[in-house]
Amino acid sequence: MNVNGADTVFVIFSTALVMLMTPALALFYGGMVRKKNVLSTTMHSYAAVAIVSLQWILIGYTLAFGKDISGLIGNFQFAGLKGVGFAPNADYAATIPQQAFMLFQLMFAIITPALISGSIAGRMKFMSFVLFILLWTTLVYDPLAHWVWGVNGWIKNLGALDFAGGDVVHISSGVSALVAALMVGARKRRNTVTPHSIPMTILGAGLLWFGWFGFNAGSALAINNLALNAFITTNTAAAASAIAWGACEYIHRKKVTSLGVASGAVAGLVAITPAAGYVSPLASILIGLIGGTICFNSVTFLKAKLGYDDALDAFGCHGIGGMWGGIATGIFAWKGINPGGDNGLIHGNIALVGKQLVGIGATIVYAAVVTFIILKVIEKVMGLRVSEQEEQAGLDVSLHGEEAYGGLN
């Protein structure tokens, strides 16, 4: 097996793009909270970068991609990156160094727990969230990554498709975010909370859109037709979803907001993630349009009806958007795009929808149950929520001893 220089450069570049997504998420989330919580919210994303970078080297990569143990988890063959060198691992990518594959997958592992932080912004203890990142990545993300992408992962062997992380990244983080929001509880006076810097959020959304090309196109792990198709479908679905969200806003409120269009673009990026390398550009338009509409209604109506306080709509965008994306893959997947995939419902194979639903259902149940257990343990050991006084003062000052804007509230 020889390393292909072009493929390697492409994956390294894609890795850098995906790394950028976590600071972009910090901007996207940071702009939506009060001024007094912007640094705290930002710290959640950067904590994920630091903690998961070490966890992945020590045990995360081997648990996700090591030799299979009963279809459920990898063994410790790659612990501490033992045996992970410049030579390719043909089980995952035959033309790039295994080190490059490992780094690319690391960036996915980093952003996933950071996504969860949107649901608990402004009210969770920082050190509790730090411990949560470590436990959640080890006990939820790594097993799910193995199930879906490991050589003999049981969801992969079932025949369910997830090109770039619909189950592994978005459904897992979205469902876990909902559990966290319910367990930590609602913010005080949450109806008075407004975004402190919408331009910051829009910049974050733009950088997420930019980085997502590495996320989805890079998942082809080579310069080929799948990478280019994933690039096209990613951009197309994001655009369609932004338009759909804006249209829903106009119908509902007679105004199209910049925050809504930015949120719609992110919802479309989420929805296309599992399908990007399996569906046509025309199908991606429908995936984006439907995804934007579903996520708008989830954020606008479902959250209000059920009363949970998912502060920055991690569940509404990533959980719901990821579920739709997984189902859409079962509907629109086409071997004409990716011979290594499968045909979906519109190409005569209803069975793929069933397989997708099994994968989605397993991800929901596993992520919800294990997240609940993790948070219960943390609650007993060190507590989850800051005091009412700390919440009122703002977490930037009360937890970090800093102010983002020189004393402004």
The 8 nearest C-alpha neighbors of each residue, nearest first, counted from 0:
[[1, 2, 93, 87, 94, 86, 89, 88],
 [0, 2, 94, 3, 87, 86, 93, 95],
 [1, 3, 94, 95, 4, 96, 0, 87],
 [4, 2, 94, 6, 5, 95, 7, 1],
 [5, 3, 7, 6, 8, 2, 95, 94],
 [6, 4, 8, 7, 3, 9, 222, 221],
 [7, 5, 221, 9, 3, 222, 4, 8],
 [6, 8, 95, 4, 10, 9, 5, 11],
 [7, 9, 11, 5, 10, 6, 12, 4],
 [10, 8, 6, 12, 7, 11, 13, 5],
 [9, 11, 13, 7, 12, 8, 217, 14],
 [12, 10, 14, 8, 13, 9, 7, 15],
 [11, 13, 9, 15, 14, 10, 8, 16],
 [14, 12, 213, 10, 16, 217, 15, 11],
 [13, 15, 103, 11, 17, 12, 16, 10],
 [14, 16, 18, 12, 13, 17, 19, 11],
 [17, 15, 210, 13, 19, 213, 14, 18],
 [16, 18, 14, 20, 210, 19, 15, 214],
 [17, 19, 15, 20, 16, 106, 21, 14],
 [20, 18, 16, 17, 21, 22, 210, 23],
 [19, 21, 23, 17, 207, 18, 210, 22],
 [20, 22, 24, 23, 110, 19, 18, 44],
 [23, 21, 25, 24, 20, 19, 26, 44],
 [24, 22, 203, 20, 26, 21, 25, 206],
 [23, 25, 27, 21, 22, 26, 28, 20],
 [24, 26, 41, 22, 28, 23, 29, 27],
 [27, 25, 203, 29, 23, 24, 28, 200],
 [28, 26, 200, 203, 24, 25, 29, 204],
 [29, 27, 25, 31, 26, 30, 24, 117],
 [30, 28, 37, 26, 31, 25, 27, 40],
 [29, 31, 196, 200, 199, 28, 197, 32],
 [30, 32, 194, 28, 29, 195, 200, 196],
 [33, 31, 194, 30, 29, 195, 37, 36],
 [34, 32, 195, 35, 36, 194, 37, 193],
 [35, 33, 36, 37, 195, 408, 32, 407],
 [34, 36, 393, 33, 408, 395, 37, 394],
 [37, 35, 39, 395, 394, 34, 33, 393],
 [36, 38, 29, 40, 34, 39, 35, 32],
 [39, 37, 41, 40, 395, 36, 42, 403],
 [40, 38, 42, 395, 36, 41, 37, 394],
 [39, 41, 37, 38, 42, 43, 29, 120],
 [42, 40, 25, 38, 43, 39, 44, 29],
 [41, 43, 45, 39, 44, 40, 46, 38],
 [42, 44, 46, 41, 40, 45, 113, 116],
 [45, 43, 113, 47, 42, 46, 41, 25],
 [44, 46, 48, 42, 47, 43, 49, 41],
 [47, 45, 43, 49, 48, 44, 42, 50],
 [46, 48, 44, 45, 50, 49, 109, 51],
 [49, 47, 45, 46, 109, 51, 50, 52],
 [48, 50, 46, 52, 47, 51, 45, 53],
 [51, 49, 47, 52, 53, 48, 46, 54],
 [50, 52, 54, 53, 109, 47, 55, 48],
 [53, 51, 49, 55, 50, 54, 48, 56],
 [54, 52, 56, 51, 55, 50, 57, 49],
 [53, 55, 51, 57, 56, 59, 52, 58],
 [56, 54, 59, 60, 53, 52, 57, 58],
 [57, 55, 53, 79, 54, 58, 80, 60],
 [56, 58, 79, 54, 78, 55, 53, 59],
 [59, 57, 78, 61, 55, 60, 54, 56],
 [60, 58, 55, 62, 61, 54, 141, 63],
 [61, 59, 55, 63, 62, 58, 64, 56],
 [60, 62, 65, 77, 64, 63, 59, 75],
 [63, 61, 73, 59, 60, 72, 65, 64],
 [62, 64, 145, 141, 60, 61, 144, 73],
 [65, 63, 61, 149, 73, 60, 62, 145],
 [64, 66, 73, 61, 74, 62, 76, 63],
 [67, 65, 73, 74, 64, 68, 76, 150],
 [66, 68, 73, 70, 72, 151, 69, 65],
 [67, 69, 72, 70, 73, 71, 74, 66],
 [70, 68, 71, 67, 72, 151, 152, 153],
 [71, 69, 152, 153, 151, 68, 67, 72],
 [70, 72, 69, 68, 146, 152, 142, 145],
 [73, 71, 142, 68, 62, 145, 67, 70],
 [72, 74, 62, 65, 67, 66, 63, 64],
 [73, 75, 65, 66, 76, 62, 61, 67],
 [76, 74, 78, 77, 61, 65, 62, 73],
 [75, 77, 78, 74, 65, 61, 81, 66],
 [78, 76, 61, 80, 81, 75, 65, 79],
 [79, 77, 75, 58, 80, 57, 61, 76],
 [78, 80, 57, 56, 81, 77, 58, 61],
 [81, 79, 77, 83, 78, 56, 82, 57],
 [80, 82, 77, 79, 83, 78, 76, 84],
 [81, 83, 84, 80, 77, 76, 78, 79],
 [84, 82, 80, 81, 98, 97, 77, 85],
 [83, 85, 98, 86, 97, 82, 96, 87],
 [84, 86, 96, 97, 98, 87, 83, 95],
 [85, 87, 96, 84, 97, 88, 2, 95],
 [88, 86, 96, 97, 95, 93, 89, 94],
 [89, 87, 90, 97, 91, 92, 93, 86],
 [88, 90, 93, 92, 91, 87, 94, 0],
 [89, 91, 88, 92, 150, 93, 87, 149],
 [90, 92, 89, 88, 93, 150, 100, 97],
 [93, 91, 89, 94, 88, 95, 90, 87],
 [92, 94, 89, 87, 88, 95, 91, 0],
 [95, 93, 2, 3, 92, 87, 1, 6],
 [94, 96, 7, 2, 87, 93, 92, 3],
 [97, 95, 87, 85, 86, 98, 99, 2],
 [96, 98, 87, 100, 99, 88, 84, 83],
 [97, 99, 101, 96, 100, 84, 83, 85],
 [100, 98, 102, 96, 97, 101, 103, 11],
 [99, 101, 97, 103, 98, 102, 104, 96],
 [100, 102, 98, 104, 99, 103, 97, 105],
 [103, 101, 105, 99, 104, 100, 98, 106],
 [104, 102, 14, 100, 105, 101, 106, 99],
 [103, 105, 101, 107, 102, 106, 100, 108],
 [106, 104, 102, 108, 107, 103, 101, 109],
 [105, 107, 109, 108, 104, 18, 103, 17],
 [108, 106, 104, 105, 109, 110, 111, 103],
 [107, 109, 105, 106, 111, 110, 104, 51],
 [110, 108, 106, 107, 48, 51, 47, 111],
 [109, 111, 113, 21, 107, 108, 112, 114],
 [110, 112, 114, 113, 168, 108, 109, 172],
 [113, 111, 115, 114, 110, 132, 172, 109],
 [112, 114, 44, 110, 111, 115, 116, 47],
 [115, 113, 112, 111, 116, 117, 172, 110],
 [116, 114, 176, 112, 172, 113, 117, 118],
 [117, 115, 118, 113, 114, 119, 120, 43],
 [118, 116, 311, 115, 120, 313, 119, 114],
 [117, 119, 309, 310, 176, 116, 180, 311],
 [120, 118, 116, 180, 117, 123, 122, 310],
 [121, 119, 117, 122, 118, 40, 116, 310],
 [122, 120, 36, 119, 394, 123, 390, 393],
 [121, 123, 385, 120, 384, 390, 119, 186],
 [124, 122, 384, 383, 385, 119, 125, 121],
 [125, 123, 127, 385, 384, 126, 383, 128],
 [124, 126, 128, 127, 129, 123, 398, 43],
 [127, 125, 129, 128, 124, 130, 131, 381],
 [128, 126, 124, 130, 125, 129, 383, 131],
 [127, 129, 131, 125, 126, 130, 132, 124],
 [130, 128, 126, 132, 131, 127, 125, 133],
 [131, 129, 127, 133, 128, 132, 134, 126],
 [130, 132, 128, 134, 129, 133, 135, 127],
 [133, 131, 129, 135, 130, 134, 136, 112],
 [132, 134, 130, 136, 131, 135, 137, 129],
 [135, 133, 131, 137, 136, 132, 138, 130],
 [134, 136, 139, 138, 132, 137, 133, 131],
 [137, 135, 140, 133, 134, 139, 138, 132],
 [138, 136, 134, 135, 141, 139, 140, 133],
 [137, 139, 135, 136, 134, 140, 141, 142],
 [140, 138, 135, 136, 142, 141, 137, 366],
 [139, 141, 136, 143, 142, 144, 137, 138],
 [140, 142, 63, 144, 143, 137, 139, 62],
 [143, 141, 145, 72, 144, 140, 139, 63],
 [144, 142, 146, 140, 145, 141, 167, 139],
 [145, 143, 141, 147, 142, 63, 146, 148],
 [144, 146, 149, 63, 142, 143, 148, 152],
 [147, 145, 152, 143, 154, 153, 144, 71],
 [146, 148, 155, 154, 144, 145, 152, 149],
 [149, 147, 145, 144, 146, 155, 152, 150],
 [150, 148, 145, 152, 64, 151, 146, 147],
 [149, 151, 152, 148, 90, 67, 64, 66],
 [152, 150, 70, 149, 67, 153, 156, 155],
 [153, 151, 146, 70, 149, 155, 145, 154],
 [152, 154, 70, 156, 146, 155, 157, 151],
 [155, 153, 157, 147, 146, 156, 152, 358],
 [154, 156, 147, 152, 157, 158, 153, 159],
 [157, 155, 153, 158, 154, 152, 151, 159],
 [156, 158, 154, 155, 159, 153, 354, 358],
 [157, 159, 156, 155, 160, 354, 154, 351],
 [158, 160, 354, 355, 157, 155, 154, 358],
 [161, 159, 162, 158, 355, 273, 340, 155],
 [162, 160, 273, 163, 164, 165, 274, 166],
 [161, 163, 273, 274, 276, 164, 160, 275],
 [164, 162, 273, 272, 215, 161, 218, 165],
 [165, 163, 167, 168, 166, 273, 161, 272],
 [164, 166, 273, 321, 169, 272, 167, 168],
 [167, 165, 170, 164, 168, 169, 171, 359],
 [166, 168, 164, 144, 143, 165, 171, 169],
 [169, 167, 164, 111, 171, 166, 165, 172],
 [168, 170, 317, 165, 172, 321, 171, 173],
 [169, 171, 318, 166, 173, 321, 172, 174],
 [170, 172, 169, 174, 366, 173, 168, 167],
 [173, 171, 175, 169, 115, 170, 174, 176],
 [318, 174, 172, 314, 176, 317, 170, 175],
 [175, 173, 177, 176, 171, 318, 172, 170],
 [174, 176, 172, 178, 177, 173, 367, 370],
 [177, 175, 115, 173, 179, 174, 118, 178],
 [176, 178, 180, 174, 179, 175, 314, 181],
 [179, 177, 175, 181, 176, 180, 182, 367],
 [178, 180, 176, 182, 177, 181, 183, 175],
 [181, 179, 177, 183, 118, 178, 309, 182],
 [180, 182, 178, 184, 179, 183, 177, 307],
 [181, 183, 179, 184, 180, 178, 374, 371],
 [184, 182, 180, 181, 179, 384, 383, 123],
 [185, 183, 181, 182, 180, 186, 308, 307],
 [184, 186, 308, 187, 183, 307, 180, 189],
 [187, 185, 189, 188, 122, 184, 308, 121],
 [186, 188, 189, 185, 390, 387, 391, 190],
 [189, 187, 190, 191, 186, 192, 185, 391],
 [188, 190, 186, 192, 191, 187, 185, 308],
 [189, 191, 188, 192, 193, 187, 186, 308],
 [190, 192, 189, 188, 193, 187, 33, 186],
 [193, 191, 189, 190, 33, 194, 188, 32],
 [192, 194, 195, 191, 33, 32, 31, 190],
 [195, 193, 31, 32, 196, 30, 33, 197],
 [194, 196, 33, 34, 30, 32, 31, 193],
 [197, 195, 30, 199, 198, 194, 31, 200],
 [196, 198, 200, 199, 30, 201, 194, 195],
 [199, 197, 201, 200, 196, 202, 30, 203],
 [200, 198, 30, 202, 197, 196, 201, 26],
 [199, 201, 27, 30, 203, 197, 198, 202],
 [202, 200, 204, 198, 203, 199, 261, 197],
 [203, 201, 205, 199, 204, 200, 198, 206],
 [202, 204, 27, 23, 26, 200, 206, 201],
 [205, 203, 201, 207, 202, 206, 27, 261],
 [206, 204, 208, 202, 207, 203, 201, 209],
 [205, 207, 209, 203, 208, 204, 23, 210],
 [206, 208, 204, 210, 20, 209, 205, 23],
 [207, 209, 205, 211, 206, 210, 204, 212],
 [210, 208, 206, 207, 211, 212, 205, 16],
 [209, 211, 16, 207, 17, 212, 20, 213],
 [210, 212, 214, 208, 213, 209, 207, 215],
 [213, 211, 210, 214, 216, 215, 230, 209],
 [214, 212, 13, 217, 16, 211, 216, 210],
 [213, 215, 211, 212, 17, 217, 216, 218],
 [214, 216, 218, 217, 212, 163, 213, 229],
 [217, 215, 226, 229, 230, 218, 212, 213],
 [216, 218, 213, 13, 219, 215, 220, 214],
 [217, 219, 220, 215, 216, 163, 214, 162],
 [218, 220, 226, 217, 221, 216, 225, 276],
 [221, 219, 218, 217, 10, 92, 6, 222],
 [222, 220, 6, 219, 223, 9, 226, 10],
 [223, 221, 6, 226, 9, 5, 220, 224],
 [222, 224, 226, 225, 221, 227, 219, 220],
 [223, 225, 227, 226, 228, 222, 336, 229],
 [226, 224, 228, 227, 223, 276, 219, 229],
 [227, 225, 216, 229, 219, 223, 224, 228],
 [226, 228, 230, 224, 229, 225, 231, 216],
 [227, 229, 225, 231, 230, 226, 224, 232],
 [230, 228, 275, 216, 276, 226, 232, 227],
 [229, 231, 227, 216, 233, 228, 232, 212],
 [232, 230, 228, 234, 229, 233, 235, 227],
 [231, 233, 280, 235, 229, 283, 234, 230],
 [234, 232, 230, 236, 231, 235, 229, 271],
 [233, 235, 237, 231, 232, 236, 238, 230],
 [234, 236, 232, 238, 237, 233, 284, 231],
 [235, 237, 287, 239, 283, 267, 284, 238],
 [238, 236, 267, 264, 268, 240, 234, 235],
 [237, 239, 241, 235, 236, 240, 264, 234],
 [240, 238, 287, 236, 288, 242, 241, 237],
 [239, 241, 291, 287, 288, 267, 243, 263],
 [242, 240, 263, 264, 260, 238, 244, 243],
 [241, 243, 245, 239, 240, 244, 246, 238],
 [242, 244, 240, 246, 288, 291, 245, 241],
 [245, 243, 291, 263, 247, 241, 246, 242],
 [246, 244, 248, 242, 255, 247, 243, 260],
 [245, 247, 243, 249, 248, 244, 242, 250],
 [248, 246, 244, 250, 245, 249, 251, 243],
 [249, 247, 245, 251, 246, 250, 252, 255],
 [248, 250, 253, 254, 246, 252, 255, 247],
 [249, 251, 247, 248, 253, 252, 246, 254],
 [250, 252, 248, 249, 247, 253, 254, 246],
 [253, 251, 249, 254, 248, 250, 255, 247],
 [252, 254, 249, 250, 251, 248, 255, 247],
 [255, 253, 249, 252, 248, 256, 250, 251],
 [254, 256, 245, 249, 248, 257, 253, 259],
 [257, 255, 259, 258, 254, 260, 245, 248],
 [256, 258, 260, 259, 261, 255, 201, 197],
 [259, 257, 261, 256, 260, 262, 197, 201],
 [258, 260, 262, 256, 257, 261, 263, 245],
 [259, 261, 241, 263, 257, 262, 258, 245],
 [262, 260, 258, 264, 263, 259, 204, 201],
 [263, 261, 259, 265, 260, 264, 258, 266],
 [262, 264, 241, 260, 266, 244, 240, 291],
 [263, 265, 241, 237, 267, 261, 266, 262],
 [264, 266, 268, 262, 267, 263, 269, 261],
 [267, 265, 263, 269, 316, 264, 268, 291],
 [268, 266, 237, 240, 287, 270, 264, 236],
 [267, 269, 265, 237, 266, 271, 270, 233],
 [268, 270, 266, 267, 272, 271, 320, 321],
 [269, 271, 324, 320, 267, 321, 268, 272],
 [272, 270, 274, 275, 268, 269, 324, 273],
 [271, 273, 163, 269, 275, 274, 270, 165],
 [274, 272, 161, 165, 162, 163, 164, 271],
 [275, 273, 328, 271, 277, 272, 276, 278],
 [276, 274, 229, 271, 272, 277, 232, 273],
 [277, 275, 229, 225, 274, 162, 278, 228],
 [276, 278, 332, 274, 337, 275, 336, 333],
 [279, 277, 332, 331, 333, 274, 282, 276],
 [278, 280, 282, 281, 283, 336, 232, 277],
 [281, 279, 283, 232, 282, 231, 284, 278],
 [282, 280, 283, 284, 279, 285, 232, 278],
 [281, 283, 279, 285, 284, 280, 278, 286],
 [282, 284, 286, 280, 236, 281, 285, 232],
 [285, 283, 287, 236, 281, 282, 286, 239],
 [286, 284, 288, 282, 287, 283, 289, 281],
 [285, 287, 283, 289, 284, 288, 290, 282],
 [288, 286, 236, 240, 267, 239, 290, 284],
 [289, 287, 240, 285, 239, 243, 291, 290],
 [288, 290, 292, 286, 291, 287, 285, 293],
 [291, 289, 287, 293, 292, 288, 286, 267],
 [292, 290, 240, 244, 294, 243, 263, 288],
 [291, 293, 289, 295, 290, 294, 243, 244],
 [294, 292, 290, 296, 295, 291, 289, 297],
 [293, 295, 297, 291, 296, 292, 316, 315],
 [296, 294, 292, 298, 297, 293, 299, 244],
 [295, 297, 299, 293, 300, 294, 298, 292],
 [296, 298, 301, 294, 315, 295, 299, 300],
 [297, 299, 315, 295, 296, 302, 300, 294],
 [300, 298, 296, 297, 295, 301, 302, 303],
 [299, 301, 303, 296, 302, 297, 298, 304],
 [302, 300, 297, 304, 303, 305, 298, 299],
 [303, 301, 305, 304, 300, 298, 306, 307],
 [304, 302, 306, 300, 301, 305, 299, 307],
 [303, 305, 301, 302, 306, 300, 307, 299],
 [306, 304, 302, 303, 307, 301, 300, 308],
 [305, 307, 303, 304, 302, 308, 301, 185],
 [306, 308, 305, 302, 309, 181, 180, 185],
 [309, 307, 185, 310, 180, 306, 184, 186],
 [310, 308, 118, 312, 180, 311, 307, 177],
 [309, 311, 118, 308, 312, 117, 120, 119],
 [312, 310, 117, 118, 313, 309, 28, 31],
 [313, 311, 315, 309, 314, 310, 316, 118],
 [312, 314, 173, 317, 316, 117, 315, 311],
 [315, 313, 173, 318, 317, 312, 316, 177],
 [314, 316, 312, 298, 319, 297, 313, 294],
 [317, 315, 320, 266, 313, 314, 294, 319],
 [318, 316, 169, 173, 320, 314, 321, 313],
 [173, 317, 319, 314, 170, 321, 320, 174],
 [318, 320, 322, 315, 321, 317, 316, 323],
 [321, 319, 270, 317, 323, 316, 322, 318],
 [320, 322, 324, 165, 170, 318, 169, 270],
 [323, 321, 319, 325, 324, 320, 318, 170],
 [322, 324, 326, 320, 321, 325, 327, 270],
 [325, 323, 270, 327, 321, 322, 326, 271],
 [324, 326, 328, 322, 327, 323, 273, 355],
 [325, 327, 329, 323, 328, 324, 355, 352],
 [328, 326, 330, 324, 329, 325, 323, 331],
 [329, 327, 274, 325, 332, 326, 330, 331],
 [328, 330, 352, 343, 351, 326, 327, 331],
 [329, 331, 344, 343, 327, 328, 345, 332],
 [330, 332, 343, 328, 278, 327, 329, 345],
 [333, 331, 343, 278, 277, 342, 328, 329],
 [334, 332, 342, 335, 336, 278, 277, 341],
 [333, 335, 338, 337, 336, 341, 342, 340],
 [334, 336, 333, 337, 338, 342, 277, 278],
 [337, 335, 334, 333, 277, 278, 338, 279],
 [336, 338, 334, 339, 340, 277, 335, 333],
 [339, 337, 334, 340, 335, 336, 341, 333],
 [340, 338, 337, 341, 334, 277, 336, 335],
 [341, 339, 337, 338, 334, 277, 160, 342],
 [342, 340, 334, 333, 332, 343, 339, 338],
 [341, 343, 333, 332, 334, 346, 348, 344],
 [344, 342, 330, 332, 329, 348, 331, 346],
 [343, 345, 330, 349, 348, 347, 346, 329],
 [346, 344, 347, 343, 330, 331, 348, 342],
 [347, 345, 344, 343, 342, 348, 333, 331],
 [346, 348, 344, 345, 349, 343, 342, 350],
 [349, 347, 344, 343, 350, 342, 346, 351],
 [348, 350, 344, 351, 352, 343, 347, 353],
 [351, 349, 353, 348, 352, 354, 344, 343],
 [350, 352, 354, 329, 353, 349, 343, 355],
 [353, 351, 329, 355, 350, 354, 349, 356],
 [354, 352, 356, 350, 351, 355, 357, 349],
 [353, 355, 351, 159, 357, 356, 352, 358],
 [354, 356, 352, 159, 358, 353, 357, 329],
 [355, 357, 359, 353, 358, 354, 360, 352],
 [356, 358, 360, 354, 355, 359, 361, 353],
 [359, 357, 355, 361, 356, 360, 154, 362],
 [358, 360, 356, 362, 357, 361, 355, 363],
 [361, 359, 357, 363, 362, 358, 356, 364],
 [360, 362, 358, 364, 363, 359, 365, 357],
 [361, 363, 359, 365, 360, 364, 366, 358],
 [364, 362, 360, 366, 361, 365, 367, 359],
 [363, 365, 367, 361, 362, 366, 368, 360],
 [364, 366, 362, 368, 367, 363, 361, 369],
 [365, 367, 363, 369, 171, 364, 368, 370],
 [368, 366, 364, 370, 365, 175, 369, 363],
 [369, 367, 371, 365, 370, 366, 364, 372],
 [368, 370, 372, 371, 366, 367, 365, 373],
 [371, 369, 373, 367, 372, 368, 366, 175],
 [372, 370, 368, 374, 369, 373, 375, 367],
 [371, 373, 369, 375, 370, 374, 376, 368],
 [374, 372, 370, 376, 375, 371, 369, 377],
 [373, 375, 377, 371, 376, 372, 378, 370],
 [374, 376, 378, 372, 377, 373, 371, 379],
 [375, 377, 379, 373, 378, 374, 380, 372],
 [378, 376, 374, 380, 379, 375, 381, 382],
 [377, 379, 382, 375, 383, 376, 380, 381],
 [380, 378, 376, 377, 381, 382, 375, 374],
 [381, 379, 377, 378, 376, 382, 375, 383],
 [380, 382, 378, 377, 379, 383, 127, 376],
 [383, 381, 378, 379, 384, 377, 380, 127],
 [384, 382, 378, 123, 124, 127, 183, 377],
 [383, 385, 123, 124, 122, 382, 183, 386],
 [384, 386, 124, 123, 122, 389, 390, 387],
 [387, 385, 389, 388, 390, 384, 122, 391],
 [386, 388, 390, 389, 391, 385, 187, 392],
 [387, 389, 391, 386, 390, 392, 385, 393],
 [390, 388, 392, 386, 391, 397, 387, 393],
 [389, 391, 387, 393, 388, 392, 122, 394],
 [390, 392, 388, 389, 393, 387, 187, 394],
 [393, 391, 389, 390, 388, 397, 394, 396],
 [394, 392, 35, 390, 391, 395, 36, 396],
 [393, 395, 397, 398, 36, 396, 39, 390],
 [394, 396, 399, 39, 36, 401, 393, 38],
 [395, 397, 400, 401, 394, 399, 398, 393],
 [396, 398, 394, 389, 395, 400, 399, 393],
 [399, 397, 394, 396, 395, 400, 125, 124],
 [400, 398, 395, 396, 401, 397, 394, 39],
 [401, 399, 396, 397, 398, 395, 402, 394],
 [402, 400, 396, 395, 399, 403, 38, 397],
 [403, 401, 404, 405, 395, 396, 406, 35],
 [402, 404, 405, 38, 401, 37, 34, 35],
 [403, 405, 407, 402, 406, 34, 408, 35],
 [406, 404, 402, 407, 403, 401, 408, 34],
 [405, 407, 404, 402, 408, 403, 35, 401],
 [406, 408, 404, 405, 34, 35, 402, 403],
 [407, 35, 34, 406, 33, 393, 404, 392]]
